[in-house]
Every structure is written in structure tokens, then in C-alpha cells.
């Protein structure tokens, strides 16, 4: 199963048909931003900061959803819900699946970028 849904990529491509530069820009923005959200989630977990966790997980959920990164979106959604409920004891168990899902998404999105 792919880490990103091809139909989501097709929908993003359709925003600027015949020119993938817009898609490449969106991918690059995501790849620049997502690690920051991952770091915020990990910091929030360590600091037991439910609000920070909720915000970072919500942001990662939304941006991942745009690319059809369903597994990453689902884990982010679980983290967001834990933050909303201040149920932070469940967060550490979700960090490894979060990192793994992001690594898969990162690899697939990077493969869509032109060679540097």
C-alpha cells in the first residue's frame, strides 16, 4: 500500500495542468514544514503540553491529508485527539508509528521531485 494516495497527487496536479512546478512547490513546502511539526509533537509529549500537541498534530494531519498520506493523517488525528483530551500517557506509544509513517511519505514525495 502506498504511503500517499495517487488520486490525491493527481488532484494536486490538476490545479496546474501540464506543469508540475506547482506540485513540486507544494511538496517542498510540506517536506520543509512536516519535520517541524514532528519535533513540536515530540517536544509537547516530553513537556506534557496538551495544547502544543493538539496544534502540531492538527497541522500535520491537515497537510498530510492534502497529499493522501492516510496513515500519517490517521496517527496525527489520534495524537490530536489525545491532546484534546489531555490524555498524554498514550502519546509516547504513537511516536514510533508517526516517525515511520512520515519516513514513508517523505520517501514517496521526494521521489516526485525533479533531481536537484
C-alpha positions as CSV (number, residue, x, y, z in Angstrom):
1,X,0.0,0.0,0.0
2,X,1.5,3.4,-0.9
3,X,2.1,6.0,1.8
4,X,0.5,8.6,-0.4
5,X,-2.7,8.2,-2.5
6,X,-2.0,8.6,-6.2
7,X,-5.5,10.2,-6.6
8,X,-4.5,13.0,-4.2
9,X,-1.4,13.7,-6.2
10,X,-3.5,13.7,-9.4
11,X,-5.9,16.2,-7.8
12,X,-3.0,18.5,-6.9
13,X,-1.5,18.2,-10.4
14,X,-4.9,19.1,-11.8
15,X,-4.6,22.5,-10.1
16,X,-2.0,23.4,-12.7
17,X,-2.3,21.0,-15.6
18,X,0.7,20.4,-17.8
19,X,3.2,22.0,-15.3
20,X,4.3,20.1,-12.2
21,X,6.2,23.1,-10.8
22,X,3.2,24.0,-8.5
23,X,3.0,20.4,-7.3
24,X,6.8,20.4,-6.7
25,X,6.5,23.7,-4.7
26,X,3.7,22.2,-2.5
27,X,5.8,19.0,-1.9
28,X,8.8,21.1,-0.9
29,X,6.8,23.3,1.5
30,X,5.4,20.1,3.1
31,X,8.8,18.5,3.4
32,X,10.2,21.7,5.0
33,X,7.3,22.0,7.4
34,X,6.4,18.5,8.5
35,X,9.7,17.8,10.4
36,X,9.0,21.0,12.4
37,X,5.5,19.6,13.3
38,X,7.0,16.2,14.2
39,X,9.6,18.0,16.5
40,X,6.8,20.0,18.1
41,X,4.8,16.8,18.8
42,X,7.8,15.2,20.4
43,X,8.5,18.3,22.5
44,X,4.9,18.5,23.5
45,X,5.0,14.9,24.6
46,X,8.2,15.4,26.6
47,X,6.8,18.6,28.2
48,X,3.3,17.2,28.8
49,X,1.9,20.2,26.8
50,X,-1.5,19.1,25.6
51,X,-2.3,22.4,23.8
52,X,1.0,22.3,21.8
53,X,0.4,18.7,21.0
54,X,-3.1,19.3,19.7
55,X,-2.0,22.2,17.5
56,X,1.0,20.5,16.0
57,X,-0.9,17.2,15.4
58,X,-3.8,19.1,13.8
59,X,-1.4,20.9,11.5
60,X,0.3,17.7,10.4
61,X,-3.0,16.0,10.0
62,X,-4.3,18.6,7.6
63,X,-1.2,18.9,5.5
64,X,-0.8,15.2,5.3
65,X,-4.4,14.8,4.2
66,X,-3.8,17.1,1.2
67,X,-1.3,14.5,-0.1
68,X,-3.4,11.5,0.7
69,X,-0.9,10.4,3.3
70,X,-3.6,8.4,5.1
71,X,-1.6,6.5,7.6
72,X,0.3,9.7,8.7
73,X,-3.0,11.5,8.8
74,X,-4.6,8.8,11.0
75,X,-1.7,8.8,13.5
76,X,-1.8,12.6,13.6
77,X,-5.5,12.5,14.2
78,X,-5.0,10.1,17.1
79,X,-2.4,12.4,18.6
80,X,-4.6,15.4,18.2
81,X,-7.5,13.6,20.0
82,X,-5.2,12.6,22.9
83,X,-4.1,16.3,23.1
84,X,-7.7,17.5,23.1
85,X,-8.5,15.1,26.0
86,X,-5.2,15.8,27.8
87,X,-4.6,12.1,27.7
88,X,-0.9,12.4,27.2
89,X,0.1,9.0,28.6
90,X,-0.9,7.4,25.3
91,X,1.3,9.7,23.2
92,X,4.8,8.0,23.5
93,X,3.4,4.8,22.0
94,X,2.3,6.7,18.9
95,X,5.6,8.4,18.3
96,X,7.4,5.5,16.5
97,X,4.4,4.9,14.1
98,X,4.3,8.6,13.5
99,X,8.0,8.7,12.6
100,X,7.7,5.6,10.4
101,X,4.7,6.9,8.5
102,X,6.4,10.2,7.9
103,X,9.6,8.5,6.6
104,X,7.5,6.6,4.1
105,X,5.6,9.7,3.0
106,X,8.9,11.7,2.8
107,X,10.4,9.0,0.5
108,X,7.4,8.9,-1.8
109,X,7.1,12.6,-2.1
110,X,10.8,13.1,-2.6
111,X,10.7,10.7,-5.5
112,X,8.2,13.0,-7.2
113,X,10.6,15.9,-7.1
114,X,12.9,16.6,-10.0
115,X,16.6,15.7,-9.5
116,X,18.4,18.5,-7.7
